[in-house]
Amino acid sequence: MVQLGGYYFSKTLDLEYHLLVNHYLKYNLRFHWKTSSGKHDYWEDVSSASIRSQSNLATFQLDRNILEKNLLEINREIAGFALSAASAI
C-alpha cells in the first residue's frame, strides 16, 4: 500500500514535486517479528527483514496537514471548485 499510495499521489495526481519538496522520503520498509526462541521481550528476541535495494517507486512519510493544504490550494484554482463544510451526522 505504501508504494501504491506514493505512485498515486506522485504520478496520478501529479504531486511529485510537492511530495519531494515538502515531505520525507521513506527508504524501503522493514518488518519485525518476535522469534519463537525468544523468552523475554528484548530486542535481541526479534527477527527482521527488509528490501536490500532501493525501490523503483518513491514512498513518502506524508504530513497530512501540508498535503491537504496543498490540495486545497490546487482545487481553489479550478473554476468549478466550491468548498463546503461537511455536516456531522
N, CA, C and O atoms as CSV, one atom per row, in Angstrom:
chain,resi,resn,atom,element,x,y,z
A,1,MET,N,N,0.806,-1.197,0.000
A,1,MET,CA,C,0.000,0.000,0.000
A,1,MET,C,C,0.856,1.270,0.000
A,1,MET,O,O,0.455,2.292,-0.557
A,2,VAL,N,N,2.036,1.200,0.627
A,2,VAL,CA,C,2.884,2.389,0.696
A,2,VAL,C,C,3.354,2.787,-0.704
A,2,VAL,O,O,3.309,3.962,-1.068
A,3,GLN,N,N,3.807,1.798,-1.487
A,3,GLN,CA,C,4.248,2.092,-2.852
A,3,GLN,C,C,3.075,2.531,-3.722
A,3,GLN,O,O,3.222,3.424,-4.556
A,4,LEU,N,N,1.918,1.913,-3.535
A,4,LEU,CA,C,0.737,2.266,-4.314
A,4,LEU,C,C,0.315,3.706,-4.029
A,4,LEU,O,O,-0.003,4.457,-4.951
A,5,GLY,N,N,0.314,4.090,-2.754
A,5,GLY,CA,C,-0.022,5.462,-2.384
A,5,GLY,C,C,0.980,6.463,-2.938
A,5,GLY,O,O,0.597,7.523,-3.433
A,6,GLY,N,N,2.265,6.125,-2.855
A,6,GLY,CA,C,3.303,7.001,-3.398
A,6,GLY,C,C,3.142,7.207,-4.890
A,6,GLY,O,O,3.295,8.321,-5.390
A,7,TYR,N,N,2.832,6.127,-5.607
A,7,TYR,CA,C,2.617,6.226,-7.048
A,7,TYR,C,C,1.386,7.068,-7.357
A,7,TYR,O,O,1.426,7.936,-8.228
A,8,TYR,N,N,0.293,6.812,-6.642
A,8,TYR,CA,C,-0.965,7.528,-6.893
A,8,TYR,C,C,-0.794,9.034,-6.689
A,8,TYR,O,O,-1.183,9.830,-7.543
A,9,PHE,N,N,-0.206,9.421,-5.543
A,9,PHE,CA,C,-0.049,10.851,-5.270
A,9,PHE,C,C,0.945,11.507,-6.232
A,9,PHE,O,O,0.699,12.610,-6.720
A,10,SER,N,N,2.067,10.830,-6.505
A,10,SER,CA,C,3.095,11.478,-7.329
A,10,SER,C,C,2.782,11.451,-8.818
A,10,SER,O,O,3.010,12.445,-9.509
A,11,LYS,N,N,2.269,10.345,-9.325
A,11,LYS,CA,C,2.056,10.219,-10.778
A,11,LYS,C,C,0.617,10.521,-11.201
A,11,LYS,O,O,0.400,11.311,-12.120
A,12,THR,N,N,-0.356,9.909,-10.550
A,12,THR,CA,C,-1.748,10.099,-10.957
A,12,THR,C,C,-2.228,11.503,-10.634
A,12,THR,O,O,-2.846,12.150,-11.480
A,13,LEU,N,N,-1.954,11.992,-9.416
A,13,LEU,CA,C,-2.369,13.341,-9.030
A,13,LEU,C,C,-1.329,14.399,-9.383
A,13,LEU,O,O,-1.552,15.586,-9.146
A,14,ASP,N,N,-0.202,13.983,-9.944
A,14,ASP,CA,C,0.868,14.884,-10.386
A,14,ASP,C,C,1.388,15.768,-9.244
A,14,ASP,O,O,1.573,16.972,-9.424
A,15,LEU,N,N,1.621,15.170,-8.077
A,15,LEU,CA,C,2.113,15.892,-6.908
A,15,LEU,C,C,3.566,15.549,-6.578
A,15,LEU,O,O,4.023,15.807,-5.464
A,16,GLU,N,N,4.292,14.972,-7.532
A,16,GLU,CA,C,5.649,14.509,-7.252
A,16,GLU,C,C,6.558,15.630,-6.731
A,16,GLU,O,O,7.271,15.433,-5.747
A,17,TYR,N,N,6.541,16.786,-7.370
A,17,TYR,CA,C,7.398,17.884,-6.926
A,17,TYR,C,C,7.034,18.303,-5.505
A,17,TYR,O,O,7.912,18.474,-4.661
A,18,HIS,N,N,5.748,18.466,-5.245
A,18,HIS,CA,C,5.291,18.838,-3.894
A,18,HIS,C,C,5.745,17.802,-2.858
A,18,HIS,O,O,6.211,18.171,-1.780
A,19,LEU,N,N,5.613,16.524,-3.175
A,19,LEU,CA,C,5.997,15.473,-2.231
A,19,LEU,C,C,7.500,15.486,-1.968
A,19,LEU,O,O,7.932,15.348,-0.824
A,20,LEU,N,N,8.290,15.650,-3.013
A,20,LEU,CA,C,9.749,15.647,-2.859
A,20,LEU,C,C,10.241,16.850,-2.054
A,20,LEU,O,O,11.222,16.745,-1.317
A,21,VAL,N,N,9.567,17.985,-2.193
A,21,VAL,CA,C,9.996,19.208,-1.514
A,21,VAL,C,C,9.472,19.299,-0.078
A,21,VAL,O,O,10.177,19.787,0.806
A,22,ASN,N,N,8.247,18.835,0.159
A,22,ASN,CA,C,7.580,19.089,1.435
A,22,ASN,C,C,7.404,17.887,2.359
A,22,ASN,O,O,6.930,18.047,3.484
A,23,HIS,N,N,7.768,16.707,1.918
A,23,HIS,CA,C,7.565,15.504,2.727
A,23,HIS,C,C,8.847,14.670,2.744
A,23,HIS,O,O,9.706,14.814,1.874
A,24,TYR,N,N,8.961,13.805,3.737
A,24,TYR,CA,C,10.139,12.948,3.859
A,24,TYR,C,C,10.007,11.718,2.977
A,24,TYR,O,O,8.941,11.107,2.898
A,25,LEU,N,N,11.103,11.364,2.315
A,25,LEU,CA,C,11.145,10.107,1.572
A,25,LEU,C,C,11.297,8.954,2.551
A,25,LEU,O,O,12.010,9.065,3.549
A,26,LYS,N,N,10.628,7.853,2.263
A,26,LYS,CA,C,10.832,6.621,3.027
A,26,LYS,C,C,11.808,5.774,2.214
A,26,LYS,O,O,11.674,5.660,0.996
A,27,TYR,N,N,12.760,5.199,2.875
A,27,TYR,CA,C,13.733,4.359,2.187
A,27,TYR,C,C,13.498,2.912,2.578
A,27,TYR,O,O,14.082,2.404,3.535
A,28,ASN,N,N,12.632,2.259,1.817
A,28,ASN,CA,C,12.299,0.854,1.980
A,28,ASN,C,C,11.547,0.589,3.276
A,28,ASN,O,O,11.479,1.438,4.165
A,29,LEU,N,N,10.998,-0.583,3.356
A,29,LEU,CA,C,10.229,-0.997,4.516
A,29,LEU,C,C,11.000,-2.058,5.288
A,29,LEU,O,O,11.732,-2.859,4.708
A,30,ARG,N,N,10.824,-2.050,6.592
A,30,ARG,CA,C,11.418,-3.080,7.437
A,30,ARG,C,C,10.299,-3.773,8.200
A,30,ARG,O,O,9.350,-3.131,8.651
A,31,PHE,N,N,10.420,-5.073,8.338
A,31,PHE,CA,C,9.434,-5.863,9.051
A,31,PHE,C,C,10.113,-6.530,10.239
A,31,PHE,O,O,11.222,-7.047,10.106
A,32,HIS,N,N,9.459,-6.525,11.403
A,32,HIS,CA,C,10.000,-7.120,12.619
A,32,HIS,C,C,8.982,-8.088,13.195
A,32,HIS,O,O,7.784,-7.805,13.185
A,33,TRP,N,N,9.447,-9.231,13.700
A,33,TRP,CA,C,8.560,-10.178,14.357
A,33,TRP,C,C,9.309,-10.889,15.471
A,33,TRP,O,O,10.528,-11.055,15.418
A,34,LYS,N,N,8.557,-11.303,16.479
A,34,LYS,CA,C,9.138,-11.994,17.625
A,34,LYS,C,C,9.509,-13.412,17.225
A,34,LYS,O,O,8.725,-14.106,16.577
A,35,THR,N,N,10.687,-13.837,17.604
A,35,THR,CA,C,11.123,-15.190,17.279
A,35,THR,C,C,10.541,-16.185,18.276
A,35,THR,O,O,10.207,-15.824,19.404
A,36,SER,N,N,10.424,-17.426,17.855
A,36,SER,CA,C,9.859,-18.453,18.742
A,36,SER,C,C,10.811,-18.797,19.881
A,36,SER,O,O,10.376,-19.286,20.924
A,37,SER,N,N,12.100,-18.548,19.695
A,37,SER,CA,C,13.081,-18.856,20.739
A,37,SER,C,C,13.169,-17.766,21.796
A,37,SER,O,O,13.801,-17.955,22.835
A,38,GLY,N,N,12.536,-16.625,21.536
A,38,GLY,CA,C,12.617,-15.510,22.476
A,38,GLY,C,C,11.854,-15.797,23.759
A,38,GLY,O,O,10.662,-16.103,23.727
A,39,LYS,N,N,12.548,-15.697,24.893
A,39,LYS,CA,C,11.917,-15.958,26.185
A,39,LYS,C,C,11.529,-14.666,26.877
A,39,LYS,O,O,10.729,-14.669,27.812
A,40,HIS,N,N,12.089,-13.578,26.424
A,40,HIS,CA,C,11.825,-12.286,27.043
A,40,HIS,C,C,11.415,-11.287,25.975
A,40,HIS,O,O,11.496,-11.575,24.781
A,41,ASP,N,N,10.985,-10.140,26.396
A,41,ASP,CA,C,10.626,-9.071,25.456
A,41,ASP,C,C,11.809,-8.164,25.199
A,41,ASP,O,O,11.714,-6.948,25.366
A,42,TYR,N,N,12.923,-8.747,24.793
A,42,TYR,CA,C,14.126,-7.979,24.483
A,42,TYR,C,C,14.254,-7.826,22.986
A,42,TYR,O,O,13.745,-8.651,22.227
A,43,TRP,N,N,14.933,-6.770,22.555
A,43,TRP,CA,C,15.143,-6.527,21.133
A,43,TRP,C,C,15.907,-7.670,20.476
A,43,TRP,O,O,15.734,-7.928,19.285
A,44,GLU,N,N,16.742,-8.350,21.235
A,44,GLU,CA,C,17.522,-9.470,20.688
A,44,GLU,C,C,16.632,-10.646,20.319
A,44,GLU,O,O,17.052,-11.512,19.552
A,45,ASP,N,N,15.411,-10.702,20.846
A,45,ASP,CA,C,14.490,-11.800,20.566
A,45,ASP,C,C,13.600,-11.510,19.355
A,45,ASP,O,O,12.593,-12.186,19.145
A,46,VAL,N,N,13.970,-10.518,18.572
A,46,VAL,CA,C,13.162,-10.114,17.423
A,46,VAL,C,C,13.965,-10.325,16.146
A,46,VAL,O,O,15.140,-9.968,16.069
A,47,SER,N,N,13.310,-10.912,15.143
A,47,SER,CA,C,13.926,-11.050,13.827
A,47,SER,C,C,13.389,-9.947,12.926
A,47,SER,O,O,12.338,-9.367,13.196
A,48,SER,N,N,14.119,-9.666,11.857
A,48,SER,CA,C,13.670,-8.620,10.944
A,48,SER,C,C,14.045,-8.965,9.508
A,48,SER,O,O,14.920,-9.792,9.252
A,49,ALA,N,N,13.367,-8.315,8.597
A,49,ALA,CA,C,13.659,-8.464,7.173
A,49,ALA,C,C,13.388,-7.116,6.501
A,49,ALA,O,O,12.538,-6.344,6.945
A,50,SER,N,N,14.123,-6.853,5.430
A,50,SER,CA,C,13.905,-5.616,4.690
A,50,SER,C,C,14.297,-5.819,3.235
A,50,SER,O,O,14.943,-6.806,2.884
A,51,ILE,N,N,13.898,-4.874,2.398
A,51,ILE,CA,C,14.282,-4.892,0.994
A,51,ILE,C,C,15.724,-4.405,0.923
A,51,ILE,O,O,16.046,-3.356,1.482
A,52,ARG,N,N,16.581,-5.132,0.259
A,52,ARG,CA,C,18.004,-4.794,0.241
A,52,ARG,C,C,18.354,-3.671,-0.730
A,52,ARG,O,O,19.309,-2.929,-0.497
A,53,SER,N,N,17.605,-3.538,-1.797
A,53,SER,CA,C,17.934,-2.496,-2.780
A,53,SER,C,C,16.866,-1.406,-2.743
A,53,SER,O,O,15.775,-1.612,-2.213
A,54,GLN,N,N,17.185,-0.270,-3.299
A,54,GLN,CA,C,16.261,0.858,-3.341
A,54,GLN,C,C,15.068,0.510,-4.222
A,54,GLN,O,O,15.237,-0.040,-5.310
A,55,SER,N,N,13.886,0.822,-3.764
A,55,SER,CA,C,12.671,0.573,-4.536
A,55,SER,C,C,12.634,1.499,-5.743
A,55,SER,O,O,13.144,2.618,-5.687
A,56,ASN,N,N,12.034,1.039,-6.829
A,56,ASN,CA,C,11.915,1.891,-8.008
A,56,ASN,C,C,10.713,2.832,-7.911
A,56,ASN,O,O,10.515,3.666,-8.794
A,57,LEU,N,N,9.914,2.712,-6.855
A,57,LEU,CA,C,8.800,3.623,-6.603
A,57,LEU,C,C,9.095,4.423,-5.349
A,57,LEU,O,O,9.393,3.856,-4.297
A,58,ALA,N,N,9.011,5.733,-5.461
A,58,ALA,CA,C,9.252,6.584,-4.298
A,58,ALA,C,C,8.102,6.448,-3.315
A,58,ALA,O,O,6.937,6.409,-3.711
A,59,THR,N,N,8.434,6.376,-2.032
A,59,THR,CA,C,7.431,6.345,-0.982
A,59,THR,C,C,7.707,7.498,-0.032
A,59,THR,O,O,8.852,7.926,0.114
A,60,PHE,N,N,6.674,7.997,0.607
A,60,PHE,CA,C,6.794,9.220,1.383
A,60,PHE,C,C,6.158,9.074,2.757
A,60,PHE,O,O,5.183,8.345,2.935
A,61,GLN,N,N,6.729,9.783,3.724
A,61,GLN,CA,C,6.108,9.958,5.030
A,61,GLN,C,C,5.330,11.262,4.930
A,61,GLN,O,O,5.911,12.345,5.007
A,62,LEU,N,N,4.030,11.161,4.760
A,62,LEU,CA,C,3.217,12.338,4.486
A,62,LEU,C,C,2.840,13.082,5.762
A,62,LEU,O,O,2.514,12.477,6.784
A,63,ASP,N,N,2.894,14.399,5.676
A,63,ASP,CA,C,2.322,15.263,6.693
A,63,ASP,C,C,0.956,15.662,6.142
A,63,ASP,O,O,0.862,16.465,5.214
A,64,ARG,N,N,-0.085,15.101,6.712
A,64,ARG,CA,C,-1.417,15.281,6.147
A,64,ARG,C,C,-1.851,16.738,6.115
A,64,ARG,O,O,-2.534,17.149,5.177
A,65,ASN,N,N,-1.478,17.525,7.104
A,65,ASN,CA,C,-1.853,18.941,7.109
A,65,ASN,C,C,-1.262,19.674,5.906
A,65,ASN,O,O,-1.953,20.452,5.247
A,66,ILE,N,N,0.009,19.424,5.624
A,66,ILE,CA,C,0.666,20.070,4.481
A,66,ILE,C,C,0.052,19.582,3.171
A,66,ILE,O,O,-0.200,20.383,2.270
A,67,LEU,N,N,-0.190,18.284,3.056
A,67,LEU,CA,C,-0.763,17.719,1.834
A,67,LEU,C,C,-2.156,18.285,1.572
A,67,LEU,O,O,-2.455,18.701,0.452
A,68,GLU,N,N,-3.001,18.302,2.585
A,68,GLU,CA,C,-4.366,18.792,2.391
A,68,GLU,C,C,-4.395,20.293,2.093
A,68,GLU,O,O,-5.239,20.748,1.322
A,69,LYS,N,N,-3.496,21.059,2.684
A,69,LYS,CA,C,-3.406,22.488,2.370
A,69,LYS,C,C,-3.037,22.685,0.904
A,69,LYS,O,O,-3.604,23.542,0.227
A,70,ASN,N,N,-2.080,21.886,0.413
A,70,ASN,CA,C,-1.668,21.975,-0.983
A,70,ASN,C,C,-2.809,21.580,-1.918
A,70,ASN,O,O,-3.035,22.243,-2.930
A,71,LEU,N,N,-3.528,20.511,-1.589
A,71,LEU,CA,C,-4.651,20.079,-2.421
A,71,LEU,C,C,-5.749,21.146,-2.454
A,71,LEU,O,O,-6.367,21.363,-3.496
A,72,LEU,N,N,-5.994,21.807,-1.329
A,72,LEU,CA,C,-6.987,22.882,-1.282
A,72,LEU,C,C,-6.562,24.040,-2.185
A,72,LEU,O,O,-7.387,24.590,-2.915
A,73,GLU,N,N,-5.284,24.414,-2.140
A,73,GLU,CA,C,-4.781,25.492,-2.991
A,73,GLU,C,C,-4.927,25.141,-4.471
A,73,GLU,O,O,-5.317,25.982,-5.281
A,74,ILE,N,N,-4.611,23.897,-4.815
A,74,ILE,CA,C,-4.737,23.450,-6.211
A,74,ILE,C,C,-6.193,23.517,-6.659
A,74,ILE,O,O,-6.494,24.018,-7.742
A,75,ASN,N,N,-7.093,23.012,-5.818
A,75,ASN,CA,C,-8.511,22.974,-6.193
A,75,ASN,C,C,-9.139,24.360,-6.256
A,75,ASN,O,O,-10.055,24.571,-7.051
A,76,ARG,N,N,-8.684,25.303,-5.454
A,76,ARG,CA,C,-9.224,26.664,-5.497
A,76,ARG,C,C,-8.927,27.347,-6.827
A,76,ARG,O,O,-9.622,28.293,-7.198
A,77,GLU,N,N,-7.910,26.887,-7.547
A,77,GLU,CA,C,-7.574,27.451,-8.857
A,77,GLU,C,C,-8.505,26.945,-9.954
A,77,GLU,O,O,-8.495,27.475,-11.065
A,78,ILE,N,N,-9.309,25.926,-9.655
A,78,ILE,CA,C,-10.241,25.359,-10.630
A,78,ILE,C,C,-11.548,26.138,-10.551
A,78,ILE,O,O,-12.119,26.298,-9.472
A,79,ALA,N,N,-12.019,26.619,-11.697
A,79,ALA,CA,C,-13.194,27.490,-11.725
A,79,ALA,C,C,-14.436,26.841,-11.115
A,79,ALA,O,O,-15.203,27.523,-10.435
A,80,GLY,N,N,-14.651,25.572,-11.333
A,80,GLY,CA,C,-15.861,24.909,-10.849
A,80,GLY,C,C,-15.773,24.401,-9.427
A,80,GLY,O,O,-16.704,23.752,-8.950
A,81,PHE,N,N,-14.675,24.679,-8.734
A,81,PHE,CA,C,-14.484,24.171,-7.378
A,81,PHE,C,C,-15.230,25.039,-6.368
A,81,PHE,O,O,-15.172,26.267,-6.424
A,82,ALA,N,N,-15.931,24.381,-5.443
A,82,ALA,CA,C,-16.609,25.078,-4.362
A,82,ALA,C,C,-16.350,24.316,-3.075
A,82,ALA,O,O,-16.544,23.102,-3.020
A,83,LEU,N,N,-15.914,25.020,-2.044
A,83,LEU,CA,C,-15.632,24.409,-0.752
A,83,LEU,C,C,-16.871,24.506,0.113
A,83,LEU,O,O,-17.439,25.585,0.281
A,84,SER,N,N,-17.285,23.387,0.656
A,84,SER,CA,C,-18.434,23.401,1.559
A,84,SER,C,C,-18.076,22.625,2.818
A,84,SER,O,O,-17.318,21.656,2.777
A,85,ALA,N,N,-18.631,23.065,3.926
A,85,ALA,CA,C,-18.368,22.406,5.204
A,85,ALA,C,C,-19.233,21.157,5.296
A,85,ALA,O,O,-20.431,21.205,5.016
A,86,ALA,N,N,-18.632,20.046,5.685
A,86,ALA,CA,C,-19.381,18.801,5.849
A,86,ALA,C,C,-20.120,18.841,7.178
A,86,ALA,O,O,-19.576,19.270,8.196
A,87,SER,N,N,-21.347,18.394,7.153
A,87,SER,CA,C,-22.118,18.383,8.411
A,87,SER,C,C,-21.899,17.062,9.116
A,87,SER,O,O,-21.769,16.016,8.480
A,88,ALA,N,N,-21.858,17.121,10.448
A,88,ALA,CA,C,-21.673,15.919,11.253
A,88,ALA,C,C,-22.987,15.155,11.324
A,88,ALA,O,O,-24.062,15.733,11.482
A,89,ILE,N,N,-22.865,13.850,11.202
A,89,ILE,CA,C,-24.073,13.011,11.271
A,89,ILE,C,C,-24.175,12.376,12.630
A,89,ILE,O,O,-25.120,11.632,12.895
